[in-house]
C-alpha cells in the first residue's frame, strides 16, 4: 500500500473502468455483484487471498441485450499487485 492508503485493491468496472470500491485486505472469501451506473454492465467480483475472478456481463444499448464476457485472472499475491493496485 502506498501513500498512506488503507486498502489493498481497487474494484472497477471491467468495461468502462468506473470505480466501484476500495477493498481492504481480504482474509477468506469475498463475492460481490454490482451493476455499473455508467455503462449498465453487471460486474461480479470473487476475491480470495491468492485469486481474483471478474465476470462482466456487458450491456449492449443498441440491441438492449447482454453479451457475456468473462475476464478471468489469477494472481499470486506476491507477484500480482503493484502497491495495492491492479
PyMOL Python script that loads the backbone (N, CA, C, O; Angstrom):
from pymol import cmd

cmd.read_pdbstr("""\
ATOM      1  N   UNK A   1       0.847  -1.181   0.000  1.00  0.00           N
ATOM      2  CA  UNK A   1       0.000   0.000   0.000  1.00  0.00           C
ATOM      3  C   UNK A   1       0.886   1.235   0.000  1.00  0.00           C
ATOM      4  O   UNK A   1       1.901   1.297   0.694  1.00  0.00           O
ATOM      5  N   UNK A   2       0.487   2.194  -0.778  1.00  0.00           N
ATOM      6  CA  UNK A   2       1.326   3.377  -0.894  1.00  0.00           C
ATOM      7  C   UNK A   2       0.569   4.633  -0.502  1.00  0.00           C
ATOM      8  O   UNK A   2      -0.661   4.649  -0.449  1.00  0.00           O
ATOM      9  N   UNK A   3       1.317   5.666  -0.232  1.00  0.00           N
ATOM     10  CA  UNK A   3       0.751   6.983   0.079  1.00  0.00           C
ATOM     11  C   UNK A   3      -0.246   6.966   1.232  1.00  0.00           C
ATOM     12  O   UNK A   3      -1.174   7.775   1.253  1.00  0.00           O
ATOM     13  N   UNK A   4      -0.074   6.065   2.184  1.00  0.00           N
ATOM     14  CA  UNK A   4      -0.937   6.041   3.350  1.00  0.00           C
ATOM     15  C   UNK A   4      -2.328   5.488   3.098  1.00  0.00           C
ATOM     16  O   UNK A   4      -3.203   5.637   3.951  1.00  0.00           O
ATOM     17  N   UNK A   5      -2.565   4.853   1.951  1.00  0.00           N
ATOM     18  CA  UNK A   5      -3.891   4.303   1.668  1.00  0.00           C
ATOM     19  C   UNK A   5      -4.156   3.112   2.580  1.00  0.00           C
ATOM     20  O   UNK A   5      -3.229   2.409   2.983  1.00  0.00           O
ATOM     21  N   UNK A   6      -5.418   2.895   2.899  1.00  0.00           N
ATOM     22  CA  UNK A   6      -5.775   1.808   3.803  1.00  0.00           C
ATOM     23  C   UNK A   6      -6.535   0.705   3.073  1.00  0.00           C
ATOM     24  O   UNK A   6      -7.354   0.018   3.684  1.00  0.00           O
ATOM     25  N   UNK A   7      -6.283   0.526   1.794  1.00  0.00           N
ATOM     26  CA  UNK A   7      -6.928  -0.535   1.045  1.00  0.00           C
ATOM     27  C   UNK A   7      -5.886  -1.302   0.236  1.00  0.00           C
ATOM     28  O   UNK A   7      -4.800  -0.794  -0.045  1.00  0.00           O
ATOM     29  N   UNK A   8      -6.238  -2.539  -0.134  1.00  0.00           N
ATOM     30  CA  UNK A   8      -5.323  -3.392  -0.884  1.00  0.00           C
ATOM     31  C   UNK A   8      -5.699  -3.490  -2.356  1.00  0.00           C
ATOM     32  O   UNK A   8      -4.844  -3.772  -3.195  1.00  0.00           O
ATOM     33  N   UNK A   9      -6.977  -3.258  -2.680  1.00  0.00           N
ATOM     34  CA  UNK A   9      -7.453  -3.432  -4.052  1.00  0.00           C
ATOM     35  C   UNK A   9      -8.403  -2.298  -4.430  1.00  0.00           C
ATOM     36  O   UNK A   9      -9.071  -1.717  -3.575  1.00  0.00           O
ATOM     37  N   UNK A  10      -8.449  -1.999  -5.724  1.00  0.00           N
ATOM     38  CA  UNK A  10      -9.462  -1.087  -6.253  1.00  0.00           C
ATOM     39  C   UNK A  10     -10.319  -1.884  -7.224  1.00  0.00           C
ATOM     40  O   UNK A  10      -9.788  -2.518  -8.136  1.00  0.00           O
ATOM     41  N   UNK A  11     -11.640  -1.862  -7.044  1.00  0.00           N
ATOM     42  CA  UNK A  11     -12.550  -2.588  -7.930  1.00  0.00           C
ATOM     43  C   UNK A  11     -13.160  -1.598  -8.901  1.00  0.00           C
ATOM     44  O   UNK A  11     -13.789  -0.619  -8.500  1.00  0.00           O
ATOM     45  N   UNK A  12     -12.964  -1.869 -10.202  1.00  0.00           N
ATOM     46  CA  UNK A  12     -13.510  -1.025 -11.260  1.00  0.00           C
ATOM     47  C   UNK A  12     -14.297  -1.881 -12.240  1.00  0.00           C
ATOM     48  O   UNK A  12     -14.072  -3.087 -12.340  1.00  0.00           O
ATOM     49  N   UNK A  13     -15.223  -1.255 -12.965  1.00  0.00           N
ATOM     50  CA  UNK A  13     -15.997  -1.941 -13.998  1.00  0.00           C
ATOM     51  C   UNK A  13     -15.033  -2.476 -15.060  1.00  0.00           C
ATOM     52  O   UNK A  13     -14.124  -1.764 -15.486  1.00  0.00           O
ATOM     53  N   UNK A  14     -15.226  -3.725 -15.486  1.00  0.00           N
ATOM     54  CA  UNK A  14     -14.349  -4.333 -16.484  1.00  0.00           C
ATOM     55  C   UNK A  14     -14.544  -3.720 -17.866  1.00  0.00           C
ATOM     56  O   UNK A  14     -13.659  -3.827 -18.715  1.00  0.00           O
ATOM     57  N   UNK A  15     -15.684  -3.082 -18.106  1.00  0.00           N
ATOM     58  CA  UNK A  15     -15.943  -2.481 -19.417  1.00  0.00           C
ATOM     59  C   UNK A  15     -15.486  -1.021 -19.484  1.00  0.00           C
ATOM     60  O   UNK A  15     -14.738  -0.655 -20.390  1.00  0.00           O
ATOM     61  N   UNK A  16     -15.921  -0.193 -18.550  1.00  0.00           N
ATOM     62  CA  UNK A  16     -15.675   1.253 -18.665  1.00  0.00           C
ATOM     63  C   UNK A  16     -14.747   1.803 -17.578  1.00  0.00           C
ATOM     64  O   UNK A  16     -14.428   2.991 -17.587  1.00  0.00           O
ATOM     65  N   UNK A  17     -14.315   0.961 -16.649  1.00  0.00           N
ATOM     66  CA  UNK A  17     -13.390   1.324 -15.567  1.00  0.00           C
ATOM     67  C   UNK A  17     -13.988   2.270 -14.527  1.00  0.00           C
ATOM     68  O   UNK A  17     -13.246   2.935 -13.805  1.00  0.00           O
ATOM     69  N   UNK A  18     -15.316   2.341 -14.439  1.00  0.00           N
ATOM     70  CA  UNK A  18     -15.969   3.118 -13.384  1.00  0.00           C
ATOM     71  C   UNK A  18     -15.540   2.550 -12.029  1.00  0.00           C
ATOM     72  O   UNK A  18     -15.525   1.333 -11.849  1.00  0.00           O
ATOM     73  N   UNK A  19     -15.196   3.407 -11.090  1.00  0.00           N
ATOM     74  CA  UNK A  19     -14.710   2.980  -9.774  1.00  0.00           C
ATOM     75  C   UNK A  19     -15.879   2.569  -8.881  1.00  0.00           C
ATOM     76  O   UNK A  19     -16.767   3.372  -8.598  1.00  0.00           O
ATOM     77  N   UNK A  20     -15.867   1.296  -8.438  1.00  0.00           N
ATOM     78  CA  UNK A  20     -16.901   0.798  -7.530  1.00  0.00           C
ATOM     79  C   UNK A  20     -16.512   0.975  -6.074  1.00  0.00           C
ATOM     80  O   UNK A  20     -17.261   1.554  -5.287  1.00  0.00           O
ATOM     81  N   UNK A  21     -15.321   0.467  -5.715  1.00  0.00           N
ATOM     82  CA  UNK A  21     -14.967   0.446  -4.298  1.00  0.00           C
ATOM     83  C   UNK A  21     -13.476   0.223  -4.108  1.00  0.00           C
ATOM     84  O   UNK A  21     -12.785  -0.292  -4.986  1.00  0.00           O
ATOM     85  N   UNK A  22     -13.006   0.623  -2.942  1.00  0.00           N
ATOM     86  CA  UNK A  22     -11.682   0.251  -2.460  1.00  0.00           C
ATOM     87  C   UNK A  22     -11.900  -0.887  -1.477  1.00  0.00           C
ATOM     88  O   UNK A  22     -12.814  -0.834  -0.654  1.00  0.00           O
ATOM     89  N   UNK A  23     -11.065  -1.911  -1.557  1.00  0.00           N
ATOM     90  CA  UNK A  23     -11.253  -3.098  -0.730  1.00  0.00           C
ATOM     91  C   UNK A  23     -10.018  -3.292   0.137  1.00  0.00           C
ATOM     92  O   UNK A  23      -8.890  -3.279  -0.357  1.00  0.00           O
ATOM     93  N   UNK A  24     -10.240  -3.471   1.428  1.00  0.00           N
ATOM     94  CA  UNK A  24      -9.146  -3.738   2.366  1.00  0.00           C
ATOM     95  C   UNK A  24      -8.659  -5.171   2.169  1.00  0.00           C
ATOM     96  O   UNK A  24      -9.246  -5.936   1.403  1.00  0.00           O
ATOM     97  N   UNK A  25      -7.613  -5.516   2.845  1.00  0.00           N
ATOM     98  CA  UNK A  25      -7.056  -6.862   2.762  1.00  0.00           C
ATOM     99  C   UNK A  25      -8.132  -7.896   3.063  1.00  0.00           C
ATOM    100  O   UNK A  25      -8.907  -7.733   4.006  1.00  0.00           O
ATOM    101  N   UNK A  26      -8.184  -8.956   2.269  1.00  0.00           N
ATOM    102  CA  UNK A  26      -9.214  -9.985   2.410  1.00  0.00           C
ATOM    103  C   UNK A  26      -8.625 -11.200   3.103  1.00  0.00           C
ATOM    104  O   UNK A  26      -7.604 -11.739   2.674  1.00  0.00           O
ATOM    105  N   UNK A  27      -9.264 -11.621   4.161  1.00  0.00           N
ATOM    106  CA  UNK A  27      -8.940 -12.869   4.842  1.00  0.00           C
ATOM    107  C   UNK A  27     -10.126 -13.787   4.607  1.00  0.00           C
ATOM    108  O   UNK A  27     -11.186 -13.598   5.203  1.00  0.00           O
ATOM    109  N   UNK A  28      -9.957 -14.770   3.752  1.00  0.00           N
ATOM    110  CA  UNK A  28     -11.061 -15.671   3.444  1.00  0.00           C
ATOM    111  C   UNK A  28     -11.564 -15.441   2.034  1.00  0.00           C
ATOM    112  O   UNK A  28     -10.785 -15.476   1.081  1.00  0.00           O
ATOM    113  N   UNK A  29     -12.873 -15.204   1.889  1.00  0.00           N
ATOM    114  CA  UNK A  29     -13.534 -15.186   0.589  1.00  0.00           C
ATOM    115  C   UNK A  29     -14.492 -14.004   0.508  1.00  0.00           C
ATOM    116  O   UNK A  29     -15.235 -13.742   1.453  1.00  0.00           O
ATOM    117  N   UNK A  30     -14.479 -13.294  -0.608  1.00  0.00           N
ATOM    118  CA  UNK A  30     -15.389 -12.173  -0.831  1.00  0.00           C
ATOM    119  C   UNK A  30     -16.011 -12.324  -2.205  1.00  0.00           C
ATOM    120  O   UNK A  30     -15.299 -12.530  -3.188  1.00  0.00           O
ATOM    121  N   UNK A  31     -17.340 -12.224  -2.288  1.00  0.00           N
ATOM    122  CA  UNK A  31     -18.030 -12.242  -3.575  1.00  0.00           C
ATOM    123  C   UNK A  31     -19.041 -11.110  -3.577  1.00  0.00           C
ATOM    124  O   UNK A  31     -19.911 -11.041  -2.709  1.00  0.00           O
ATOM    125  N   UNK A  32     -18.921 -10.217  -4.562  1.00  0.00           N
ATOM    126  CA  UNK A  32     -19.800  -9.058  -4.685  1.00  0.00           C
ATOM    127  C   UNK A  32     -20.269  -8.933  -6.121  1.00  0.00           C
ATOM    128  O   UNK A  32     -19.580  -9.355  -7.050  1.00  0.00           O
ATOM    129  N   UNK A  33     -21.454  -8.347  -6.297  1.00  0.00           N
ATOM    130  CA  UNK A  33     -22.008  -8.108  -7.623  1.00  0.00           C
ATOM    131  C   UNK A  33     -22.538  -6.685  -7.665  1.00  0.00           C
ATOM    132  O   UNK A  33     -23.262  -6.258  -6.765  1.00  0.00           O
ATOM    133  N   UNK A  34     -22.176  -5.950  -8.717  1.00  0.00           N
ATOM    134  CA  UNK A  34     -22.640  -4.565  -8.852  1.00  0.00           C
ATOM    135  C   UNK A  34     -22.975  -4.280 -10.301  1.00  0.00           C
ATOM    136  O   UNK A  34     -22.285  -4.725 -11.218  1.00  0.00           O
ATOM    137  N   UNK A  35     -24.055  -3.524 -10.491  1.00  0.00           N
ATOM    138  CA  UNK A  35     -24.405  -3.034 -11.817  1.00  0.00           C
ATOM    139  C   UNK A  35     -23.787  -1.651 -11.962  1.00  0.00           C
ATOM    140  O   UNK A  35     -23.977  -0.781 -11.112  1.00  0.00           O
ATOM    141  N   UNK A  36     -23.050  -1.461 -13.042  1.00  0.00           N
ATOM    142  CA  UNK A  36     -22.355  -0.196 -13.251  1.00  0.00           C
ATOM    143  C   UNK A  36     -23.359   0.904 -13.596  1.00  0.00           C
ATOM    144  O   UNK A  36     -24.144   0.745 -14.531  1.00  0.00           O
ATOM    145  N   UNK A  37     -23.349   2.013 -12.858  1.00  0.00           N
ATOM    146  CA  UNK A  37     -24.276   3.105 -13.154  1.00  0.00           C
ATOM    147  C   UNK A  37     -23.919   3.847 -14.444  1.00  0.00           C
ATOM    148  O   UNK A  37     -24.755   4.546 -15.017  1.00  0.00           O
ATOM    149  N   UNK A  38     -22.682   3.691 -14.892  1.00  0.00           N
ATOM    150  CA  UNK A  38     -22.238   4.402 -16.095  1.00  0.00           C
ATOM    151  C   UNK A  38     -22.582   3.639 -17.379  1.00  0.00           C
ATOM    152  O   UNK A  38     -23.181   4.212 -18.290  1.00  0.00           O
ATOM    153  N   UNK A  39     -22.210   2.351 -17.465  1.00  0.00           N
ATOM    154  CA  UNK A  39     -22.412   1.591 -18.707  1.00  0.00           C
ATOM    155  C   UNK A  39     -23.461   0.487 -18.586  1.00  0.00           C
ATOM    156  O   UNK A  39     -23.763  -0.178 -19.577  1.00  0.00           O
ATOM    157  N   UNK A  40     -24.022   0.279 -17.395  1.00  0.00           N
ATOM    158  CA  UNK A  40     -25.088  -0.687 -17.112  1.00  0.00           C
ATOM    159  C   UNK A  40     -24.653  -2.151 -17.167  1.00  0.00           C
ATOM    160  O   UNK A  40     -25.505  -3.038 -17.122  1.00  0.00           O
ATOM    161  N   UNK A  41     -23.351  -2.427 -17.264  1.00  0.00           N
ATOM    162  CA  UNK A  41     -22.862  -3.801 -17.254  1.00  0.00           C
ATOM    163  C   UNK A  41     -22.929  -4.360 -15.837  1.00  0.00           C
ATOM    164  O   UNK A  41     -22.820  -3.620 -14.860  1.00  0.00           O
ATOM    165  N   UNK A  42     -23.109  -5.671 -15.737  1.00  0.00           N
ATOM    166  CA  UNK A  42     -23.178  -6.337 -14.444  1.00  0.00           C
ATOM    167  C   UNK A  42     -21.822  -6.967 -14.149  1.00  0.00           C
ATOM    168  O   UNK A  42     -21.374  -7.845 -14.886  1.00  0.00           O
ATOM    169  N   UNK A  43     -21.171  -6.531 -13.085  1.00  0.00           N
ATOM    170  CA  UNK A  43     -19.842  -6.993 -12.705  1.00  0.00           C
ATOM    171  C   UNK A  43     -19.925  -7.848 -11.450  1.00  0.00           C
ATOM    172  O   UNK A  43     -20.537  -7.451 -10.458  1.00  0.00           O
ATOM    173  N   UNK A  44     -19.305  -9.025 -11.499  1.00  0.00           N
ATOM    174  CA  UNK A  44     -19.221  -9.901 -10.342  1.00  0.00           C
ATOM    175  C   UNK A  44     -17.748 -10.093 -10.001  1.00  0.00           C
ATOM    176  O   UNK A  44     -16.944 -10.457 -10.859  1.00  0.00           O
ATOM    177  N   UNK A  45     -17.406  -9.848  -8.750  1.00  0.00           N
ATOM    178  CA  UNK A  45     -16.035  -9.967  -8.271  1.00  0.00           C
ATOM    179  C   UNK A  45     -15.970 -11.088  -7.245  1.00  0.00           C
ATOM    180  O   UNK A  45     -16.760 -11.119  -6.301  1.00  0.00           O
ATOM    181  N   UNK A  46     -15.030 -12.008  -7.428  1.00  0.00           N
ATOM    182  CA  UNK A  46     -14.732 -13.038  -6.444  1.00  0.00           C
ATOM    183  C   UNK A  46     -13.270 -12.861  -6.063  1.00  0.00           C
ATOM    184  O   UNK A  46     -12.388 -12.868  -6.921  1.00  0.00           O
ATOM    185  N   UNK A  47     -13.027 -12.704  -4.774  1.00  0.00           N
ATOM    186  CA  UNK A  47     -11.687 -12.369  -4.306  1.00  0.00           C
ATOM    187  C   UNK A  47     -11.307 -13.252  -3.128  1.00  0.00           C
ATOM    188  O   UNK A  47     -12.055 -13.371  -2.157  1.00  0.00           O
ATOM    189  N   UNK A  48     -10.135 -13.870  -3.225  1.00  0.00           N
ATOM    190  CA  UNK A  48      -9.540 -14.599  -2.108  1.00  0.00           C
ATOM    191  C   UNK A  48      -8.139 -14.033  -1.903  1.00  0.00           C
ATOM    192  O   UNK A  48      -7.748 -13.080  -2.577  1.00  0.00           O
ATOM    193  N   UNK A  49      -7.393 -14.609  -0.987  1.00  0.00           N
ATOM    194  CA  UNK A  49      -6.031 -14.101  -0.743  1.00  0.00           C
ATOM    195  C   UNK A  49      -5.129 -14.254  -1.955  1.00  0.00           C
ATOM    196  O   UNK A  49      -4.227 -13.441  -2.156  1.00  0.00           O
ATOM    197  N   UNK A  50      -5.359 -15.296  -2.780  1.00  0.00           N
ATOM    198  CA  UNK A  50      -4.443 -15.581  -3.882  1.00  0.00           C
ATOM    199  C   UNK A  50      -5.079 -15.496  -5.263  1.00  0.00           C
ATOM    200  O   UNK A  50      -4.385 -15.694  -6.260  1.00  0.00           O
ATOM    201  N   UNK A  51      -6.361 -15.211  -5.355  1.00  0.00           N
ATOM    202  CA  UNK A  51      -7.011 -15.252  -6.658  1.00  0.00           C
ATOM    203  C   UNK A  51      -8.080 -14.176  -6.787  1.00  0.00           C
ATOM    204  O   UNK A  51      -8.810 -13.890  -5.838  1.00  0.00           O
ATOM    205  N   UNK A  52      -8.160 -13.588  -7.972  1.00  0.00           N
ATOM    206  CA  UNK A  52      -9.209 -12.630  -8.302  1.00  0.00           C
ATOM    207  C   UNK A  52      -9.896 -13.122  -9.563  1.00  0.00           C
ATOM    208  O   UNK A  52      -9.234 -13.418 -10.558  1.00  0.00           O
ATOM    209  N   UNK A  53     -11.229 -13.214  -9.528  1.00  0.00           N
ATOM    210  CA  UNK A  53     -12.003 -13.560 -10.709  1.00  0.00           C
ATOM    211  C   UNK A  53     -13.024 -12.464 -10.934  1.00  0.00           C
ATOM    212  O   UNK A  53     -13.776 -12.104 -10.028  1.00  0.00           O
ATOM    213  N   UNK A  54     -13.048 -11.932 -12.153  1.00  0.00           N
ATOM    214  CA  UNK A  54     -14.008 -10.893 -12.514  1.00  0.00           C
ATOM    215  C   UNK A  54     -14.850 -11.407 -13.665  1.00  0.00           C
ATOM    216  O   UNK A  54     -14.321 -11.835 -14.691  1.00  0.00           O
ATOM    217  N   UNK A  55     -16.160 -11.364 -13.492  1.00  0.00           N
ATOM    218  CA  UNK A  55     -17.096 -11.740 -14.546  1.00  0.00           C
ATOM    219  C   UNK A  55     -17.901 -10.491 -14.873  1.00  0.00           C
ATOM    220  O   UNK A  55     -18.498  -9.882 -13.986  1.00  0.00           O
ATOM    221  N   UNK A  56     -17.918 -10.113 -16.141  1.00  0.00           N
ATOM    222  CA  UNK A  56     -18.636  -8.910 -16.558  1.00  0.00           C
ATOM    223  C   UNK A  56     -19.649  -9.284 -17.628  1.00  0.00           C
ATOM    224  O   UNK A  56     -19.278  -9.776 -18.694  1.00  0.00           O
ATOM    225  N   UNK A  57     -20.921  -9.052 -17.349  1.00  0.00           N
ATOM    226  CA  UNK A  57     -21.985  -9.262 -18.319  1.00  0.00           C
ATOM    227  C   UNK A  57     -22.220  -7.912 -18.981  1.00  0.00           C
ATOM    228  O   UNK A  57     -22.834  -7.020 -18.397  1.00  0.00           O
ATOM    229  N   UNK A  58     -21.720  -7.773 -20.216  1.00  0.00           N
ATOM    230  CA  UNK A  58     -21.739  -6.486 -20.901  1.00  0.00           C
ATOM    231  C   UNK A  58     -23.140  -6.118 -21.361  1.00  0.00           C
ATOM    232  O   UNK A  58     -23.885  -6.965 -21.854  1.00  0.00           O
ATOM    233  N   UNK A  59     -23.490  -4.865 -21.200  1.00  0.00           N
ATOM    234  CA  UNK A  59     -24.776  -4.340 -21.629  1.00  0.00           C
ATOM    235  C   UNK A  59     -24.598  -3.693 -22.996  1.00  0.00           C
ATOM    236  O   UNK A  59     -23.718  -2.850 -23.170  1.00  0.00           O
ATOM    237  N   UNK A  60     -25.423  -4.077 -23.970  1.00  0.00           N
ATOM    238  CA  UNK A  60     -25.364  -3.514 -25.315  1.00  0.00           C
ATOM    239  C   UNK A  60     -26.599  -2.646 -25.537  1.00  0.00           C
ATOM    240  O   UNK A  60     -27.687  -3.180 -25.748  1.00  0.00           O
ATOM    241  N   UNK A  61     -26.457  -1.321 -25.494  1.00  0.00           N
ATOM    242  CA  UNK A  61     -27.623  -0.437 -25.627  1.00  0.00           C
ATOM    243  C   UNK A  61     -28.251  -0.464 -27.013  1.00  0.00           C
ATOM    244  O   UNK A  61     -29.419  -0.102 -27.157  1.00  0.00           O
ATOM    245  N   UNK A  62     -27.510  -0.885 -28.043  1.00  0.00           N
ATOM    246  CA  UNK A  62     -28.055  -0.930 -29.402  1.00  0.00           C
ATOM    247  C   UNK A  62     -29.097  -2.027 -29.572  1.00  0.00           C
ATOM    248  O   UNK A  62     -30.084  -1.842 -30.285  1.00  0.00           O
ATOM    249  N   UNK A  63     -28.888  -3.155 -28.928  1.00  0.00           N
ATOM    250  CA  UNK A  63     -29.825  -4.269 -29.061  1.00  0.00           C
ATOM    251  C   UNK A  63     -30.605  -4.533 -27.783  1.00  0.00           C
ATOM    252  O   UNK A  63     -31.507  -5.370 -27.759  1.00  0.00           O
ATOM    253  N   UNK A  64     -30.254  -3.814 -26.722  1.00  0.00           N
ATOM    254  CA  UNK A  64     -30.879  -3.988 -25.413  1.00  0.00           C
ATOM    255  C   UNK A  64     -30.747  -5.415 -24.909  1.00  0.00           C
ATOM    256  O   UNK A  64     -31.616  -5.919 -24.198  1.00  0.00           O
ATOM    257  N   UNK A  65     -29.646  -6.062 -25.285  1.00  0.00           N
ATOM    258  CA  UNK A  65     -29.341  -7.396 -24.787  1.00  0.00           C
ATOM    259  C   UNK A  65     -27.991  -7.348 -24.106  1.00  0.00           C
ATOM    260  O   UNK A  65     -27.286  -6.340 -24.158  1.00  0.00           O
ATOM    261  N   UNK A  66     -27.648  -8.432 -23.479  1.00  0.00           N
ATOM    262  CA  UNK A  66     -26.366  -8.512 -22.793  1.00  0.00           C
ATOM    263  C   UNK A  66     -25.539  -9.622 -23.420  1.00  0.00           C
ATOM    264  O   UNK A  66     -26.045 -10.714 -23.677  1.00  0.00           O
ATOM    265  N   UNK A  67     -24.288  -9.346 -23.660  1.00  0.00           N
ATOM    266  CA  UNK A  67     -23.342 -10.336 -24.150  1.00  0.00           C
ATOM    267  C   UNK A  67     -22.404 -10.678 -23.008  1.00  0.00           C
ATOM    268  O   UNK A  67     -21.855  -9.795 -22.350  1.00  0.00           O
ATOM    269  N   UNK A  68     -22.232 -11.959 -22.785  1.00  0.00           N
ATOM    270  CA  UNK A  68     -21.358 -12.378 -21.690  1.00  0.00           C
ATOM    271  C   UNK A  68     -19.903 -12.297 -22.116  1.00  0.00           C
ATOM    272  O   UNK A  68     -19.527 -12.727 -23.206  1.00  0.00           O
ATOM    273  N   UNK A  69     -19.113 -11.748 -21.248  1.00  0.00           N
ATOM    274  CA  UNK A  69     -17.669 -11.693 -21.474  1.00  0.00           C
ATOM    275  C   UNK A  69     -16.993 -12.010 -20.150  1.00  0.00           C
ATOM    276  O   UNK A  69     -17.154 -11.294 -19.162  1.00  0.00           O
ATOM    277  N   UNK A  70     -16.253 -13.070 -20.153  1.00  0.00           N
ATOM    278  CA  UNK A  70     -15.525 -13.453 -18.946  1.00  0.00           C
ATOM    279  C   UNK A  70     -14.134 -12.870 -18.986  1.00  0.00           C
ATOM    280  O   UNK A  70     -13.414 -13.001 -19.975  1.00  0.00           O
ATOM    281  N   UNK A  71     -13.776 -12.239 -17.922  1.00  0.00           N
ATOM    282  CA  UNK A  71     -12.412 -11.759 -17.755  1.00  0.00           C
ATOM    283  C   UNK A  71     -11.897 -12.435 -16.498  1.00  0.00           C
ATOM    284  O   UNK A  71     -12.140 -11.977 -15.382  1.00  0.00           O
ATOM    285  N   UNK A  72     -11.189 -13.521 -16.699  1.00  0.00           N
ATOM    286  CA  UNK A  72     -10.715 -14.300 -15.561  1.00  0.00           C
ATOM    287  C   UNK A  72      -9.215 -14.156 -15.428  1.00  0.00           C
ATOM    288  O   UNK A  72      -8.465 -14.435 -16.363  1.00  0.00           O
ATOM    289  N   UNK A  73      -8.790 -13.720 -14.267  1.00  0.00           N
ATOM    290  CA  UNK A  73      -7.372 -13.553 -13.989  1.00  0.00           C
ATOM    291  C   UNK A  73      -7.062 -14.155 -12.636  1.00  0.00           C
ATOM    292  O   UNK A  73      -7.792 -13.962 -11.664  1.00  0.00           O
ATOM    293  N   UNK A  74      -5.968 -14.885 -12.594  1.00  0.00           N
ATOM    294  CA  UNK A  74      -5.494 -15.410 -11.322  1.00  0.00           C
ATOM    295  C   UNK A  74      -4.174 -14.724 -10.998  1.00  0.00           C
ATOM    296  O   UNK A  74      -3.271 -14.656 -11.832  1.00  0.00           O
ATOM    297  N   UNK A  75      -4.081 -14.231  -9.809  1.00  0.00           N
ATOM    298  CA  UNK A  75      -2.880 -13.525  -9.389  1.00  0.00           C
ATOM    299  C   UNK A  75      -2.324 -14.179  -8.135  1.00  0.00           C
ATOM    300  O   UNK A  75      -3.074 -14.522  -7.221  1.00  0.00           O
ATOM    301  N   UNK A  76      -1.043 -14.346  -8.096  1.00  0.00           N
ATOM    302  CA  UNK A  76      -0.385 -14.724  -6.862  1.00  0.00           C
ATOM    303  C   UNK A  76      -0.118 -13.440  -6.104  1.00  0.00           C
ATOM    304  O   UNK A  76       0.393 -12.477  -6.676  1.00  0.00           O
ATOM    305  N   UNK A  77      -0.450 -13.412  -4.845  1.00  0.00           N
ATOM    306  CA  UNK A  77      -0.354 -12.191  -4.055  1.00  0.00           C
ATOM    307  C   UNK A  77       1.034 -11.549  -4.131  1.00  0.00           C
ATOM    308  O   UNK A  77       1.144 -10.327  -4.234  1.00  0.00           O
ATOM    309  N   UNK A  78       2.055 -12.335  -4.082  1.00  0.00           N
ATOM    310  CA  UNK A  78       3.407 -11.771  -4.057  1.00  0.00           C
ATOM    311  C   UNK A  78       3.806 -11.124  -5.378  1.00  0.00           C
ATOM    312  O   UNK A  78       4.642 -10.220  -5.383  1.00  0.00           O
ATOM    313  N   UNK A  79       3.236 -11.558  -6.492  1.00  0.00           N
ATOM    314  CA  UNK A  79       3.695 -11.046  -7.780  1.00  0.00           C
ATOM    315  C   UNK A  79       2.650 -10.253  -8.547  1.00  0.00           C
ATOM    316  O   UNK A  79       2.954  -9.740  -9.624  1.00  0.00           O
ATOM    317  N   UNK A  80       1.425 -10.131  -8.034  1.00  0.00           N
ATOM    318  CA  UNK A  80       0.365  -9.562  -8.851  1.00  0.00           C
ATOM    319  C   UNK A  80       0.045  -8.109  -8.577  1.00  0.00           C
ATOM    320  O   UNK A  80      -0.402  -7.405  -9.483  1.00  0.00           O
ATOM    321  N   UNK A  81       0.254  -7.641  -7.378  1.00  0.00           N
ATOM    322  CA  UNK A  81      -0.205  -6.311  -7.031  1.00  0.00           C
ATOM    323  C   UNK A  81       0.953  -5.330  -6.984  1.00  0.00           C
ATOM    324  O   UNK A  81       2.000  -5.604  -6.396  1.00  0.00           O
ATOM    325  N   UNK A  82       0.750  -4.213  -7.598  1.00  0.00           N
ATOM    326  CA  UNK A  82       1.749  -3.157  -7.602  1.00  0.00           C
ATOM    327  C   UNK A  82       1.295  -2.094  -6.620  1.00  0.00           C
ATOM    328  O   UNK A  82       0.489  -1.226  -6.955  1.00  0.00           O
ATOM    329  N   UNK A  83       1.812  -2.167  -5.418  1.00  0.00           N
ATOM    330  CA  UNK A  83       1.443  -1.214  -4.361  1.00  0.00           C
ATOM    331  C   UNK A  83      -0.054  -1.178  -4.093  1.00  0.00           C
ATOM    332  O   UNK A  83      -0.612  -0.112  -3.831  1.00  0.00           O
ATOM    333  N   UNK A  84      -0.712  -2.343  -4.157  1.00  0.00           N
ATOM    334  CA  UNK A  84      -2.133  -2.399  -3.818  1.00  0.00           C
ATOM    335  C   UNK A  84      -3.066  -2.043  -4.950  1.00  0.00           C
ATOM    336  O   UNK A  84      -4.269  -1.918  -4.722  1.00  0.00           O
ATOM    337  N   UNK A  85      -2.569  -1.876  -6.160  1.00  0.00           N
ATOM    338  CA  UNK A  85      -3.422  -1.542  -7.297  1.00  0.00           C
ATOM    339  C   UNK A  85      -3.249  -2.588  -8.387  1.00  0.00           C
ATOM    340  O   UNK A  85      -2.161  -3.135  -8.565  1.00  0.00           O
ATOM    341  N   UNK A  86      -4.319  -2.864  -9.112  1.00  0.00           N
ATOM    342  CA  UNK A  86      -4.203  -3.759 -10.261  1.00  0.00           C
ATOM    343  C   UNK A  86      -4.887  -3.143 -11.436  1.00  0.00           C
ATOM    344  O   UNK A  86      -4.909  -3.733 -12.516  1.00  0.00           O
TER     345      UNK A  86
END
""", "prot")
cmd.dss("prot")
cmd.show_as("cartoon", "prot")
cmd.util.cbc("prot")
cmd.orient("prot")
